[in-house]
Structure formats: structure tokens, C-alpha cells
């Protein structure tokens, strides 16, 4: 069942990405497209899921995918829902809601112990740096809450601090849940084998 769930995650992301390319047509700009955290986190999660169908994937890498997808869903529902981020409806629903839920569910169904959850935060930090450096150069920002042209860098900083808190809390929640559920599963297996 877990392998089937992983394959579903991969196929959903693939379908959403193909759909985006087709629907946007000439409006599809790869450099901008792959500057969305949503796209990067979904593609990463899809690759991790596909690899997990055939071989075990490191708990650290799986945990990172869960963190990025969980945050993608939460940030969308807290800050972006109802805002036109120029994503067609099907892709929007799949990438911001369906896949984040499935990736988190997969983690809870097949939990693993992880260490050093703070390491997962390096990618979002690198992404923030990239976005704020690239934005003024190309005069484009992927998300309204990261765009200083609207209300200045003070508001962007405040928004990014809120997102950072979500990242930190969720990183430790993912790590804690994975470790606790894995320990419970191990105890349950050893108890049933002992009978």
C-alpha cells in the first residue's frame, strides 16, 4: 500500500506539471516556474516518492520532503488561498493540497526515526536568499508575501518570520512524529513476535 501511495504522489505531481506546461503554453517560463517553492518541493517529493517505490530512501531525505510539502500546504492555506498565483485550478489543487496531504499521510503510515531536523531548514533559507536576490534583478517575485515592491522589506521580513516559525515547528513535529511512531511500531512488532 505504501508503494502504491508513493506512485500516486509521483503520478499526481507529474500530471500537474505536464498540465501546467500545456495550459500555460507560450506563457510557460521555466526560470520563473522553477522559482516557486511549491514546484521545487513537489518535484523533490515526487522524486523521493518514486525512488521509494523501488528502493529504501534515507529517513532524512523523506523527512525533508514531508517538511517541505507540509509547509507548502500550510502556507498556501494561510497566506495564498484566494490570491491569484497564476496556477490553473487542477495543478493548484494537486500541488498545494492533495500532494501535501498524501506525503504527510505516507510519513505517518511508514514513519522513521530522524535526527538533526534543523538541517532540513537549510533549503528554505537558501530559497529565501535566492528569491530576494533574484527578485530585483528580474523584477518578479513568485509570491505576493515575498514581494517588497508592494509594502516594503519590513512586511516581507515579517511574513518570512511567520513562515520560518511554521518551518521550524513543522520540522520538529515531523521528526518527533516519525521517531515516536517508528518506536511504537517497533515495540508493537517485537511484542507480536514475542507471543
C-alpha positions in Angstrom: 0.0 0.0 0.0 2.8 2.4 0.8 4.5 1.8 -2.6 1.1 2.5 -4.3 0.7 5.7 -2.3 4.2 6.8 -3.4 3.5 6.0 -7.0 0.2 8.0 -6.8 2.2 11.0 -5.4 4.7 10.8 -8.3 2.0 10.5 -10.9 -0.1 13.3 -9.5 2.9 15.7 -9.5 3.9 14.6 -13.0 0.3 15.2 -14.2 0.1 18.6 -12.6 3.4 19.7 -14.1 2.5 18.4 -17.6 -0.9 20.1 -17.2 0.8 23.4 -16.3 3.1 23.3 -19.3 0.3 22.5 -21.7 -2.2 25.0 -20.3 0.3 27.9 -20.0 1.6 27.3 -23.5 3.8 30.2 -24.6 3.3 31.7 -21.1 5.3 28.9 -19.5 8.7 30.4 -18.4 10.9 27.6 -17.0 13.1 30.0 -15.0 10.1 31.5 -13.2 8.3 28.2 -12.9 11.1 26.6 -11.1 11.4 29.6 -8.8 8.3 28.6 -7.0 8.9 26.8 -3.7 5.7 24.9 -4.4 7.1 23.5 -7.6 10.5 22.7 -6.2 9.0 21.0 -3.1 6.6 19.0 -5.2 9.2 17.8 -7.7 11.5 16.9 -4.8 8.7 14.9 -3.1 7.8 13.2 -6.4 11.4 12.1 -7.0 11.7 10.9 -3.4 8.3 9.0 -3.7 9.3 7.4 -7.0 12.7 6.3 -5.6 10.9 4.9 -2.6 8.8 2.6 -4.8 11.9 0.7 -5.8 14.5 1.2 -3.0 14.6 2.4 0.6 15.2 6.1 0.8 17.0 7.8 3.7 14.7 8.8 6.5 16.4 12.3 6.5 15.5 12.8 2.8 12.0 11.5 3.3 11.6 13.8 6.4 12.8 16.8 4.3 10.2 16.0 1.6 7.5 15.8 4.3 8.5 19.1 5.8 8.6 21.0 2.5 5.3 19.6 1.4 3.6 20.2 4.8 4.8 23.7 4.7 3.7 24.2 1.1 0.1 23.2 2.1 0.0 25.2 5.3 1.5 28.4 3.7 -0.9 28.1 0.8 -3.9 27.8 3.1 -2.7 30.6 5.5 -1.3 33.1 3.1 -2.1 32.3 -0.6 -5.6 30.8 -0.8 -7.7 33.1 -2.8 -4.7 35.0 -4.3 -4.1 34.6 -8.0 -0.7 32.9 -8.2 -1.4 32.2 -11.9 -1.7 28.4 -11.4 -4.5 26.7 -13.3 -7.1 25.1 -11.0 -6.2 21.4 -11.4 -2.4 22.0 -10.8 -3.2 24.4 -8.0 -5.3 21.8 -6.1 -2.9 19.0 -6.7 0.3 20.8 -5.8 -1.0 22.9 -2.8 -3.5 20.5 -1.2 -3.7 16.9 -2.5 0.0 16.0 -2.7 0.9 17.7 0.7 -1.8 15.6 2.4 -0.6 12.4 0.7 3.1 13.0 1.6 2.3 13.7 5.2 0.0 10.6 5.3 2.7 8.4 3.8 5.1 9.6 6.5 2.6 8.7 9.3 1.9 5.3 7.7 5.6 4.5 7.3 7.3 6.5 10.0 11.1 6.6 10.6 13.4 7.9 13.2 15.3 11.1 12.1 18.0 13.2 13.6 19.1 16.8 13.1 15.8 18.1 11.8 17.3 21.6 11.7 19.4 20.6 8.7 16.2 20.5 6.7 15.9 24.2 7.2 18.9 25.0 5.0 16.9 24.6 1.8 14.1 27.1 2.7 16.8 29.5 3.8 18.7 29.1 0.5 15.4 29.5 -1.3 14.6 32.7 0.5 18.0 34.1 -0.3 17.7 33.1 -3.9 14.3 34.7 -4.2 15.2 38.0 -2.6 18.4 38.3 -4.7 16.8 37.3 -8.0 13.6 39.4 -7.5 15.1 42.8 -8.0 17.2 41.6 -10.9 14.3 40.2 -12.9 11.6 42.4 -11.3 9.5 39.4 -10.4 8.7 37.6 -7.2 6.9 34.2 -7.0 4.7 35.0 -4.1 3.0 38.3 -3.1 4.1 37.9 0.6 7.7 37.9 -0.6 7.4 41.0 -2.9 8.9 44.1 -1.3 7.5 46.3 -4.1 4.1 46.2 -2.5 4.7 47.2 1.1 8.5 47.3 1.6 11.0 44.9 3.1 9.6 45.3 6.6 6.4 43.5 5.7 8.4 40.8 3.7 10.6 40.3 6.8 7.5 39.9 9.0 5.9 37.5 6.5 9.1 35.4 6.2 9.4 35.2 10.0 5.9 33.8 10.2 6.8 31.2 7.5 10.1 30.5 9.3 8.2 29.7 12.5 5.9 27.3 10.6 9.0 25.7 9.1 10.8 25.3 12.5 7.7 24.0 14.3 6.8 21.6 11.5 10.4 20.3 11.2 10.4 19.3 14.8 6.9 17.9 14.5 7.8 15.8 11.5 10.9 14.5 13.3 9.2 13.9 16.6 6.2 12.1 15.0 8.4 10.0 12.8 10.6 8.9 15.7 7.7 8.3 18.2 5.6 6.4 15.6 8.6 4.3 14.5 9.4 3.4 18.1 5.7 2.4 18.7 5.7 0.3 15.6 9.0 -1.4 16.6 7.6 -2.2 20.1 4.3 -3.5 18.6 6.2 -5.7 16.1 8.5 -7.1 18.8 5.6 -7.7 21.2 3.6 -9.6 18.5 6.6 -11.7 17.6 7.2 -12.5 21.2 3.8 -14.1 21.6 
